[in-house]
């Protein structure tokens, strides 16, 4: 990750943005300490991509075949044997 002093980043903003798109995040420093990171719009989108909950993903997925649903619904409801403790 390249580092840019704030004044250089201001003066060469087009280059900072180009490098962020081509090379990856660019760090901007103030008094030698990291103050900000410039990244491409694609990089930002990857970081802020919100994933759907698993249940939503499954419910929005393709429908299950009727015969599979029927076999699941027809399965025995036996919970097994009782085990004394």
Secondary structure, 3 states (H helix, E strand, C coil): CEEEEHHHHHHCHHHHHHHHHHCCCEEEEECCEEEEEECCHHHHHHHHCCCCCHHHHHHHCCCCCHHHHHHHHCCCCCCCCCCCC
